[in-house]
Structures are given as C-alpha cells and as structure tokens.
Amino acid sequence: MKVTGYRSLVTSHDWGRPVGDANGVVASGITEVPILILETDSGLEGIGLGQHADIDRVFPAVEGQDPRAVPALYDSMLSHVFKSGHAGLTYGAIAAIDMALWDLKAKMAEEPLWRTLGALDRFVRGYASGLCYGLDDDAFDALYARWAERGFTSAKIKGGKDLARDIRRLKRVRGILGSNTPAPALMLDVNESWNRKQAIRHLAEIETAGVDLTWIEEPVRRWDAAGLAAISRAARCAVATGENLTGLEQFAPLLDAGAVDVVQAGSVWGITHFQRVAIAAHVRDLPVSPVGYDGNPIAHAAAAAPNMIGIEVQDMNWPIGLDIDQEIADGGIVLGDRPGLGILVDEARIARDRADGSWTSGAGPHRRPREAGLRLVPEGPVH
C-alpha cells in the first residue's frame, strides 16, 4: 500500500456555550475543526484532525510511501523542512499526516489504534475541562454538574485575570465533584497570563484560601524555563506545561531546568509527538498529560503510555459529520473497537450543515492580549 494523495475539509463544533480562556472567548461557541483524509492506492483512507494549512510543504516526504512506517515517516517530514523549521502551521501539518498514518496502520491491522499501540485497556482516565472562562456562575455550575454525572473526580478551570473569582470557582467545582470523591483533584489554567512573581504570590494566596491545587497550568510563557522552575520550587502544587511546544528540542530546556512537573503534549501535534514526549517524561519519572481536542484522537496513545496521569476531556459531543467510536463515562474515555482512530467522516453532512465560527476570531483565545502578564489589579471576565 502506498500514500497517493489527500483531501482537506473543515467541519464545525457547536459547543453549546461560550468557550475560551483569559486571552479571549468565542462567544458563539462555534469553532472550526480541520480534517485531513489521506488517500492510498488501495482505496483505504486515513483520518487526521487538526490544522494542516501548510501540508504542501511536508506531503512530498510521505507521498508514495508505505503508511505502516509511521515513526520513520514522521522523521522524514521533519527532515524535509529542516532548513526553514517545523514549528507552527508546519508542525500542525506534520501532526495531521502522522495521525492519519497511524489511523491507516491500525486499519490495515483491522484493529483499533489503542490495540496497535499496545494498550492493555480501552479505558483512559480523564479530567473535566470546560474551557469555561466566559461562563457565568450558574452556567459554570451546570456544566461541571454534567461532568460529575459522568463520574469525573478531577477538573480544570480557566482563570488568570481575577484571583478572587478563580478561588471562588475552584471551591465551587470542588463542591460539585464532591459527590464522586471526598477530595477532587483541582487544576487551574491561566494560559500564560501571569508573570513569575504574580504566579508565586497568587499560588500562595490560593493555598491560604484552603484550596489544595493539584497543578497550575502555563502560569508564565511557555519557553520561560527559569520562571517555571522558580514557580515549581515556590509552590506546593505541580507546574504543568508543554501543550504549545512543538518537538522534543523545545521540551529539553524545561526538563533540564526542572521547570515542569506534569509534562503536557498538545493533542493537535499528533500521535508520534505524544509518544516521544511521554518517553522523555518517563525517563525523568514525570507524569504526562495530553491536552484535549475534538474527538480525543490522542486518547489511543494515552491508553498505552505508562506514565499517563490523565487526559483533558473538553466536551461530550462531536463535531458535525464525525461519528467517533468512544464514550465519555466513568470519569474518562472508553475507546471502542472500530479499526483505527474509530472516526467516520460524513462529507455530505459536513457540506450541508457546517456552521461558521473560528478559534482565531479577534476576541477569541488564540490572540494574546497586550495586558497579559502586565496586570496590576484584577480584571473581570470577558463575556
């Protein structure tokens, strides 16, 4: 079997609520989901999810190749663009192809990808994460109550602009998940919106308020190894980061500096990337945690990682036109038996029903505000 071509399409995900973080909120709750369909000479097709606008730069590295050689093809794609670099959109394209190749490899074996990757169990422990910054208190409570009904005992909230609000919401979600466990795991994600001294002060105040925080996520800029290490030394909670790092070379300075306690990997960066990040963390006796994405494709790799502490689960519904063989239950993800990633794409429905909406809107979370890391006083939420 050889890779012969690809098709790209975009569907939409209606979250049914505003979604975002301290950097911004998509008020409509409708976002885009890019889909890559990798074609072969046998007619079998592989599915990859995630932004791949730069695919023409890397596709020649896999064209005509046997899709079963996934790790070698991943390295071939990196080598193909080594002079100009592989970050940003280019890495997204590499990841989407990599995901589609793994999907093909498992389909050729006629088994779900979690089996191909050597997982013992189809269940993947998760934590609830509602991208909840733009919700008022009533909507916030209702959302996490739905997670509690699905058996979740851990949750992450979005904050970073008003510490009193963050503490109040951490206590609210602790009470909601208290129906499932006497000691829920609580995480706070501020999406790089603090500077290092703010982080140390704010974490001390959270502790004083009686909140046992499991981890603080991206308290400062993703590359600030010295700052992250200082925060890790000063705080009782763990420092989690890594979702926006592309390639092991970007993780190395943080790992060497002791700047990360929970090593995260963005689900949009593909299967092979997650595997290598997990191994790098495992060598240092650190847990790894995949950041959530539509359809949870990295859950298959997470199921096989020996140091996986929990996968972020962001929603209970699928994007338009995607049928995904998994269930959100028992505080995590239950993967199915459909071959590959378990994703079926209804292209006709996508063409008919897709709605307009984008993460990259001016008010959304993908644009860093000028005030991030520079606020002297609390700032209220964006609605």
Salt bridges, closest charged atoms under 4 A:
GLU39 OE2 - ARG7 NH1 2.92
GLU45 OE2 - ARG7 NH1 2.65
ASP54 OD2 - ARG57 NH1 3.35
ASP66 OD2 - ARG68 NH2 2.67
ASP75 OD1 - ARG276 NH1 2.80
ASP103 OD2 - LYS107 NZ 2.87
ASP137 OD2 - ARG168 NE 3.57
ASP137 OD1 - ARG169 NH2 3.18
ASP137 OD2 - ARG172 NH1 3.74
ASP141 OD2 - ARG172 NH2 2.56
ASP189 OD2 - LYS156 NZ 3.78
ASP189 OD2 - LYS158 NZ 2.76
GLU192 OE1 - ARG221 NE 2.81
GLU192 OE2 - ARG222 NH2 2.97
GLU217 OE1 - LYS156 NZ 2.85
ASP224 OD1 - ARG196 NH2 3.19
GLU249 OE2 - HIS86 NE2 2.82
ASP294 OD1 - HIS13 ND1 2.47
GLU312 OE2 - LYS156 NZ 3.11
ASP315 OD2 - HIS13 NE2 2.79
ASP315 OD1 - ARG17 NH1 3.15
ASP323 OD1 - ARG338 NH1 3.24
ASP337 OD1 - ARG122 NH2 3.04
GLU347 OE2 - ARG7 NH2 2.64
ASP353 OD2 - ARG349 NE 3.27
ASP353 OD1 - ARG352 NE 3.09
GLU379 OE2 - LYS161 NZ 3.24
GLU379 OE1 - ARG375 NE 2.74
